Amino acid sequence: MSAALVAGLLAGYGIAVPVGAVATHLVTLTARTSLRTGVCAALGVATADGLYALLATLGGSAMAAALRPALVPLRWASALL
């Protein structure tokens, strides 16, 4: 059971870590400078991502409350599309 759990966690971690432009930049930055610089840059990126997630959550909650009166027409429009 524990081997399957560890394998599943590793597979999920591998899928959850996309290699994009920012990750590539962080790897090259760390390789050119130092581990400390790379860690600080990665923490900055993680902070910005967290703030974006917070803004999306708060904005989405406010938008959901504002759109509540128009839910039925919006659902029909999305079904037609």
C-alpha positions as CSV (number, residue, x, y, z in Angstrom):
1,M,0.0,0.0,0.0
2,S,2.7,2.5,0.9
3,A,4.7,1.8,-2.3
4,A,1.6,2.5,-4.4
5,L,1.0,5.7,-2.4
6,V,4.5,6.9,-3.0
7,A,4.4,6.0,-6.7
8,G,1.1,7.9,-7.0
9,L,2.4,10.9,-5.2
10,L,5.5,11.0,-7.4
11,A,3.4,10.6,-10.6
12,G,1.1,13.4,-9.4
13,Y,4.0,15.6,-8.6
14,G,5.5,15.0,-12.0
15,I,2.3,16.0,-13.7
16,A,1.7,19.0,-11.5
17,V,5.1,20.6,-12.3
18,P,4.9,21.9,-15.8
19,V,8.1,22.9,-17.6
20,G,7.2,26.3,-19.1
21,A,9.0,29.5,-19.9
22,V,9.2,30.6,-16.2
23,A,10.6,27.3,-15.0
24,T,13.2,27.2,-17.8
25,H,14.2,30.8,-16.9
26,L,14.6,29.8,-13.2
27,V,16.7,26.8,-14.1
28,T,19.0,28.9,-16.3
29,L,19.2,31.7,-13.8
30,T,20.2,29.3,-11.1
31,A,22.8,27.6,-13.4
32,R,24.3,31.0,-14.3
33,T,24.4,32.5,-10.8
34,S,23.9,30.7,-7.5
35,L,21.4,28.5,-5.8
36,R,20.5,31.3,-3.5
37,T,19.6,33.6,-6.4
38,G,17.5,30.8,-8.0
39,V,15.6,30.1,-4.8
40,C,14.9,33.8,-4.2
41,A,13.6,34.1,-7.8
42,A,11.5,31.0,-7.4
43,L,10.0,32.4,-4.2
44,G,9.1,35.6,-6.0
45,V,7.4,33.7,-8.8
46,A,5.5,31.6,-6.2
47,T,4.4,34.7,-4.4
48,A,3.1,36.3,-7.6
49,D,1.2,33.1,-8.5
50,G,-0.3,33.0,-5.0
51,L,-1.4,36.6,-5.3
52,Y,-3.0,36.0,-8.7
53,A,-4.8,33.0,-7.2
54,L,-6.1,35.1,-4.3
55,L,-7.3,37.8,-6.7
56,A,-9.0,35.3,-8.9
57,T,-10.7,33.7,-5.9
58,L,-12.0,37.0,-4.5
59,G,-12.9,38.4,-7.9
60,G,-14.7,35.1,-8.8
61,S,-16.7,35.2,-5.6
62,A,-17.8,38.8,-6.2
63,M,-18.6,38.0,-9.8
64,A,-20.6,35.0,-8.9
65,A,-22.7,37.0,-6.5
66,A,-23.2,39.8,-9.1
67,L,-24.2,37.3,-11.9
68,R,-26.6,35.3,-9.7
69,P,-29.8,37.1,-11.0
70,A,-28.8,36.3,-14.6
71,L,-27.9,32.6,-14.1
72,V,-30.8,31.1,-16.0
73,P,-30.3,33.1,-19.2
74,L,-26.6,32.5,-19.1
75,R,-27.1,28.8,-18.7
76,W,-29.4,28.7,-21.7
77,A,-27.0,30.8,-23.8
78,S,-24.1,28.5,-22.8
79,A,-26.2,25.4,-23.7
80,L,-27.0,26.8,-27.1
81,L,-23.4,27.6,-27.8
